[in-house]
Amino acid sequence: MLNGQKIVVVMPAYNAARTLRQTYDEVMAHGIVDLVIVVDDASHDETVAIARTLP
């Protein structure tokens, strides 16, 4: 289908600790994404810590 192409998703995040894991899981559930890049915008919550735990 994609002829060897890779799918990369860039997720901007600001104070997204509450929703980041679920969003990541839903993106990956499609089975076609090769890489997710989370871009944090100086969050004041645990967004960065959670992003670092994502595979």
Buried (B, 14 or more C-beta within 10 A) or exposed (E): EEEEEEEEBEBEBEBBBEEBBEBBEEBBEEEEBEEBEBEBEEBEBBBBEBBEEEE
